Amino acid sequence: METVLVAGGAGFLGSHLCDKLLKEGYSVVCVDNFLTSSLENISHLRDNKSFSSINHDICEPLKLDFKVTHVFHLASPASPNHHSKISYHSLPLETMLANTTGTLELLKFAEKNNAKFLFASSSEVYGDPLEHPQKEEYRGNVSTTGPRSIYDESKRFGETITAYFSRNKKLDTKIARIFNTYGPRMMKEDMRMIIIFITQALRGEPITIFGDGSQTRSLCFVEDTVLGLVRLMFGDGTKGEVVNIGSGEEHTVLEFAELVKKLTVSSSEIIFSEKLPEDDPIRRKPDISKAKTLLDWEPKVPLEEGLLKTIQYFKN
Ligand SMILES: NC(=O)c1ccc[n+]([C@@H]2O[C@H](COP(=O)([O-])OP(=O)(O)OC[C@H]3O[C@@H](n4cnc5c(N)ncnc54)[C@H](O)[C@@H]3O)[C@@H](O)[C@H]2O)c1
């Protein structure tokens, strides 16, 4: 049986990826230091003989007494919300190191194992994009010193070092540029837009929007994103490829707020409270034609269905 290592496997995306890989018959090793997640996300896998979990900081060298065939690197804080205690603003050094030193350590580990390697990059490498939708060839509009640079630039360096191992060391690597994903197991403390809207609506509190709500986002349900990551890792002809994984369905932030209000049957009013955070992108939408051709992949879960599943999770 092939053994797959998932760094960040206790996180939101990582835990769903572990579930999917186990379902497909792989043996899975989760490596996580629980910096931005809780053990709860993987507690249902405790008695699964094909699953094991190691508490480890990926910035330290990783030594295992068995071989793995694939390494997914999803270990990094991901929330952009300034008010969240687990956002990359609250964990700046941890974020920069996880995507740089952490990526290097996992690449060295993959090289020793001759394992395939996938780096979870982000749409944030495009910064505040000047091209819409964003194709993989687009080089981005990113500030090296702005508040989001902690995340954006460390992801960009993570890509650089991954590409170096591909080019110079002939490692089989893949880079997934993941766009906003939502779904069950997102942490409340994470405070990403959709979680805030859902929790506010469920409590009957005002739903707060930064700015005038005309900025757009494209949200992909976690099940779809995870399938994209699996196809990129295991698919034929994906060696060395960089692929956008996300939804091409663009909505304004106000539309998301209105939909959440409708689906939660909430009496909350929608209010426009603060100005947009500095460097907050105005538009974000992937061009996913490469994923469609290369991976035969595109998001399948309709927005309302995904939102209802997420709302149910937060209700529970
Ligand atoms: N969720 C999204 O919308 C999205 C979008 C773009 C990119 N991504 C990327 O996907 C990956 C997963 O994101 P997520 O939303 O699941 O975030 P998450 O915070 O839920 O999961 C990240 C996991 O990594 C772990 N971790 C962090 N630093 C670590 C370290 N040094 N050593 C070991 N474990 C560490 C955390 O404890 C957590 O379990 C991240 O790399 C993120 O940048 C996510």
The ligand as an SDF file (V2000), in Angstrom:
LIG
                    3D

 44 48  0  0  0  0  0  0  0  0999 V2000
   -8.4780   27.4040    2.8660 N   0  0  0  0  0  0  0  0  0  0  0  0
   -8.2260   28.1910    1.8330 C   0  0  0  0  0  0  0  0  0  0  0  0
   -9.1340   28.8610    1.3280 O   0  0  0  0  0  0  0  0  0  0  0  0
   -6.8440   28.2520    1.2330 C   0  0  0  0  0  0  0  0  0  0  0  0
   -6.6380   29.0830    0.1170 C   0  0  0  0  0  0  0  0  0  0  0  0
   -5.3720   29.1530   -0.4260 C   0  0  0  0  0  0  0  0  0  0  0  0
   -4.3340   28.4010    0.0870 C   0  0  0  0  0  0  0  0  0  0  0  0
   -4.5520   27.6050    1.1680 N   0  0  0  0  0  0  0  0  0  0  0  0
   -3.4070   26.8530    1.7150 C   0  0  0  0  0  0  0  0  0  0  0  0
   -3.7960   25.5210    2.0030 O   0  0  0  0  0  0  0  0  0  0  0  0
   -3.1340   25.0660    3.1790 C   0  0  0  0  0  0  0  0  0  0  0  0
   -4.1670   24.5970    4.1890 C   0  0  0  0  0  0  0  0  0  0  0  0
   -5.0370   25.6680    4.5360 O   0  0  0  0  0  0  0  0  0  0  0  0
   -6.2260   25.5030    5.5810 P   0  0  0  0  0  0  0  0  0  0  0  0
   -7.2760   26.4410    5.1970 O   0  0  0  0  0  0  0  0  0  0  0  0
   -6.5350   24.0770    5.7320 O   0  0  0  0  0  0  0  0  0  0  0  0
   -5.5390   26.0710    6.8970 O   0  0  0  0  0  0  0  0  0  0  0  0
   -5.5400   25.4760    8.3770 P   0  0  0  0  0  0  0  0  0  0  0  0
   -4.9760   26.5360    9.2470 O   0  0  0  0  0  0  0  0  0  0  0  0
   -6.8710   24.9300    8.7240 O   0  0  0  0  0  0  0  0  0  0  0  0
   -4.5370   24.2550    8.2680 O   0  0  0  0  0  0  0  0  0  0  0  0
   -3.1400   24.3960    8.3190 C   0  0  0  0  0  0  0  0  0  0  0  0
   -2.5820   23.2740    9.1620 C   0  0  0  0  0  0  0  0  0  0  0  0
   -1.1670   23.3720    9.1910 O   0  0  0  0  0  0  0  0  0  0  0  0
   -0.7170   23.2200   10.5280 C   0  0  0  0  0  0  0  0  0  0  0  0
    0.5820   23.8950   10.6610 N   0  0  0  0  0  0  0  0  0  0  0  0
    0.8320   25.2200   10.5360 C   0  0  0  0  0  0  0  0  0  0  0  0
    2.1430   25.4560   10.7070 N   0  0  0  0  0  0  0  0  0  0  0  0
    2.7280   24.2470   10.9320 C   0  0  0  0  0  0  0  0  0  0  0  0
    4.0590   23.8230   11.1860 C   0  0  0  0  0  0  0  0  0  0  0  0
    5.0840   24.6830   11.2490 N   0  0  0  0  0  0  0  0  0  0  0  0
    4.3050   22.5110   11.3770 N   0  0  0  0  0  0  0  0  0  0  0  0
    3.3010   21.6040   11.3230 C   0  0  0  0  0  0  0  0  0  0  0  0
    2.0100   21.9450   11.0990 N   0  0  0  0  0  0  0  0  0  0  0  0
    1.7350   23.2520   10.9030 C   0  0  0  0  0  0  0  0  0  0  0  0
   -1.8190   23.8140   11.3700 C   0  0  0  0  0  0  0  0  0  0  0  0
   -1.7980   23.3840   12.7060 O   0  0  0  0  0  0  0  0  0  0  0  0
   -3.0650   23.3480   10.6140 C   0  0  0  0  0  0  0  0  0  0  0  0
   -3.4740   22.0770   11.0610 O   0  0  0  0  0  0  0  0  0  0  0  0
   -2.2750   26.2350    3.6680 C   0  0  0  0  0  0  0  0  0  0  0  0
   -0.9730   26.0850    3.1670 O   0  0  0  0  0  0  0  0  0  0  0  0
   -2.9430   27.4410    3.0370 C   0  0  0  0  0  0  0  0  0  0  0  0
   -2.0210   28.4780    2.8420 O   0  0  0  0  0  0  0  0  0  0  0  0
   -5.7810   27.5250    1.7620 C   0  0  0  0  0  0  0  0  0  0  0  0
  1  2  1  0
  2  3  2  0
  2  4  1  0
  4  5  1  0
  4 44  2  0
  5  6  2  0
  6  7  1  0
  7  8  2  0
  8  9  1  0
  8 44  1  0
  9 10  1  0
  9 42  1  0
 10 11  1  0
 11 12  1  0
 11 40  1  0
 12 13  1  0
 13 14  1  0
 14 15  2  0
 14 16  1  0
 14 17  1  0
 17 18  1  0
 18 19  2  0
 18 20  1  0
 18 21  1  0
 21 22  1  0
 22 23  1  0
 23 24  1  0
 23 38  1  0
 24 25  1  0
 25 26  1  0
 25 36  1  0
 26 27  1  0
 26 35  1  0
 27 28  2  0
 28 29  1  0
 29 30  1  0
 29 35  2  0
 30 31  1  0
 30 32  2  0
 32 33  1  0
 33 34  2  0
 34 35  1  0
 36 37  1  0
 36 38  1  0
 38 39  1  0
 40 41  1  0
 40 42  1  0
 42 43  1  0
M  CHG  2   8   1  16  -1
M  END
$$$$
